[in-house]
Every structure is written in C-alpha cells, then in structure tokens.
Amino acid sequence: MDFWLLLYLFYKKRQEPLEEISRLCYDKARGEIMACCILCPRQCGADRTQSAGRCGEGADIRAARAALHVWEEPCVSGSRGSGTVFFSGCPLGCVFCQNREISRGGVGKTLTPGQLAQVFSRLEAQGAHNLNLVTPTHHTQGVLRALDLAKPAIPVVMNTGGYERVETLRLWEGYVQIYLPDLKYVSAQRSERYSGASDYFEAASRAILEMHRQQPRLEWEGETLRQGLVIRHLVMPGGLRDSLAALDFLDQALPKESFLLSLMSQYTPTPACAAFPEINRRVTTYEYQRVAQRAVQLGFSGYGQDRRSAREEYTPPFDLEGL
C-alpha cells in the first residue's frame, strides 16, 4: 500500500476518538449532556440524562463546596488562597479517598452553568489567586459553559486524580492554565485493588503527556503559578516500589524544568481501608524518606510534606459553603 495512504489512514484513526467524543458528548452551542458517556477512561456509555454514570453523577452539575482554600501547594494557594470548587462524584472510587462524602457519598448541590459562573465570579472577587476545579471531568460540559459565562481573569486549575481521557482533555484546552493531576500508581495490580482501575497508569501517563503538551512550561506571577503543570504523587503504605517507578516514569517522560513535583505524605486510612489491611495504616518515615531521597537524586523541583500533614482535619467540611 502507498506510504502516504498508510499515513493518512493512521492519522484518521487517531482523530476518530476526538470526533466521536465531540459528536456524542459535547455540543458547545447547547452544552447538552451526553446520551452515551465516554468522558472518562471508564467509557461506561451511560445515558446520564436518565441515570447516573460510573462516576455516580447524572446530567446536572453538582458541587459540595466553593471557598478560598489554603491547603494546596504554595504556588497554588498563594497568600490569599485558591478559589476551590469541589465537584460531586468521581470516575475513580479509591478506597482511601479523603473526599468520600462527595466522591461516593452523594453530597452536593445542583447548579446551573449560570449559577456556577456566579460562584466563579464571587471567588474571583474574594481575591482568589485562581479557580481550582476539583474533579470536574464528568461535569465537563456544564463547567466549560460556566467558564464561558464567567470569563475569569485569573488562572483556571484542573485538579484531578489523573484518570483522564486525552480526548476529553483536548476539550479543556484554552480553558485551563494550570494542570494539577495525581500520578497515583504504576502497578496495574495496585490500581485495580484500591481504585478498581487496572488501566490507571495507561490512562494517567497519556493524560499527563497531554497536559504537558498544553502547558509545556512554568510561568510565574510573583510566588504563585500563572501557567504550568504540577504533578502530585501520594506515597502509600507498602507502595515503595510503585512510588519509585512513578518517579522513574516522570524522569524519563518530561523535562524536569518544565513541571513541579508534589510529593505527599498525607495518606490517611479511611474506614473502607479496614478491608485492605496492608494499607490500613499511615506511611512510615522510612517509606516517605526513601521516595523523597530518590526525587532529590533525580533532580526534581517542587514540594514535599512533613508527615504531620497526615491528618483528617486537612479535609474541609463539605457543607455547601459558597454555593
């Protein structure tokens, strides 16, 4: 077969998923929710106008809190706080989730895109350094409509568990100035056991590369980030080998000067972890220091945490504040 024909067919195949997601899931003019949801890697195909998808959410935007938040990385929280909106539902479902009240507990208030736009504007008026959207993927259509209405003059942060489709991230291009993803696992066994997603690393690694394509450099405004990529990794009990593998991936995949690494020690077991005794404890000093030492050896820039950060009070109350 002719080389150029082969190249065309390869290009066409690569484009089909984006065309499919645009056609089935996202109409910019109307912002209609999909009848066959494929926004996240689950691609559950749910008709979310009739029932909840795998994320636990239906067609409406739902959120549980909107307030200035000071417990993010210093480059995000700054001196005045990050204007953080916690969205209800989640494509993952980690057994150790600290936000389980909203990710799986059903807590949240229904908002129209217009109401969410007003929330964004209030946070900006309160002096927020940025709009920090926590787990917004499954609400993509409504959130993008709200951003179109609000037209924020401050950066937008997409704060995500890392379990994303590249095709969906492309819908956010131009809206997001700062990507703040997790890289939770490399091991398919661990991601399946604790998050029910054996394909986590496959999805998250591709997603991080796409986020980096969209925001390939760090741009600062004083001590706060204006644009860029900050990658979080939570050190987990018994996960030393997996953590080192995550660092090795980032070392090989991205130029170190082009992003920040946030190495977290705040793992706190939840009641659900009782069924998983190997992670039903805090991270030891040895486990965290081994990972931190490797990060220093590899030359990463970013942030670490004192083990005293592993406290449940760092999770805010999901009491519908600001909504």
CORFENCOR-V843895 format. One record per residue. PHI is phi in whole degrees, 0 to 359 (none if undefined). OMEGA is omega in whole degrees, 0 to 359 (NA if undefined). Layout:
# CORFENCOR-V843895
{{PHI;OMEGA} {PHI;OMEGA}}
This chain:
# CORFENCOR-V843895
{{none;181} {301;183} {303;184} {291;175} {293;177} {300;180} {297;179} {296;181} {296;177} {296;180} {298;181} {298;179} {296;180} {294;184} {277;187} {302;181} {300;179} {294;178} {297;181} {296;182} {292;177} {293;183} {288;186} {275;194} {242;189} {214;176} {245;186} {298;184} {293;185} {252;181} {63;185} {287;176} {289;183} {286;173} {265;180} {211;195} {286;175} {226;183} {292;182} {249;182} {299;176} {298;183} {45;188} {290;178} {73;182} {293;169} {274;187} {283;169} {282;183} {247;183} {204;182} {287;173} {275;179} {300;179} {288;182} {90;185} {242;176} {263;187} {278;186} {274;169} {288;174} {225;179} {220;186} {241;181} {192;175} {215;186} {200;173} {291;188} {235;186} {248;185} {258;173} {273;176} {302;183} {306;181} {288;178} {259;181} {288;182} {58;182} {268;185} {253;180} {104;179} {262;180} {285;195} {259;176} {246;179} {265;181} {271;181} {279;180} {85;179} {195;177} {289;184} {267;185} {107;181} {291;182} {294;182} {259;185} {299;178} {282;180} {257;188} {299;177} {303;183} {257;181} {288;180} {223;186} {271;177} {84;181} {286;178} {161;178} {244;179} {282;181} {230;169} {277;175} {305;179} {295;178} {294;178} {294;177} {300;178} {294;175} {300;179} {302;183} {294;178} {296;179} {297;178} {296;180} {294;178} {283;176} {98;180} {303;176} {290;184} {198;170} {259;188} {252;185} {263;185} {266;179} {56;183} {265;192} {306;185} {285;174} {249;189} {310;186} {303;183} {293;181} {293;179} {294;175} {297;179} {296;178} {295;176} {300;181} {285;185} {284;183} {48;184} {296;177} {266;178} {252;182} {298;174} {255;179} {254;172} {258;187} {255;195} {221;176} {287;177} {90;183} {272;189} {229;170} {266;176} {303;183} {298;178} {286;178} {301;179} {293;175} {291;180} {274;184} {300;183} {94;177} {267;187} {257;176} {260;181} {231;173} {262;182} {229;182} {267;166} {275;160} {237;191} {282;188} {219;161} {250;183} {293;176} {293;180} {293;180} {291;181} {293;176} {289;184} {292;188} {258;180} {228;179} {63;184} {216;181} {295;181} {267;185} {305;185} {295;178} {303;181} {288;185} {293;180} {295;177} {294;180} {297;180} {296;177} {296;178} {292;177} {300;178} {293;176} {300;181} {286;181} {231;189} {276;181} {212;178} {270;176} {234;188} {247;169} {231;190} {68;181} {262;179} {253;182} {279;177} {262;177} {212;174} {143;185} {230;175} {237;184} {254;180} {262;170} {225;179} {267;177} {286;185} {246;177} {301;178} {70;185} {251;185} {303;182} {298;180} {292;178} {298;179} {296;177} {294;178} {296;178} {296;179} {297;177} {300;182} {296;178} {301;183} {273;190} {269;189} {225;172} {296;187} {295;181} {282;187} {263;180} {206;176} {245;175} {253;175} {247;184} {260;191} {254;178} {246;192} {276;180} {306;179} {228;181} {295;177} {258;176} {305;180} {295;181} {288;177} {300;179} {278;181} {230;190} {302;182} {291;177} {242;181} {270;179} {200;175} {282;174} {286;179} {280;176} {301;180} {299;182} {300;183} {293;183} {295;177} {298;179} {290;180} {297;178} {298;178} {295;178} {298;178} {294;179} {301;181} {281;175} {87;179} {287;171} {252;178} {153;191} {225;170} {237;180} {228;168} {287;181} {297;176} {292;176} {290;183} {280;180} {223;184} {294;182} {291;175} {285;175} {273;183} {288;174} {287;179} {264;188} {248;178} {69;177} {304;175} {79;181} {251;NA}}
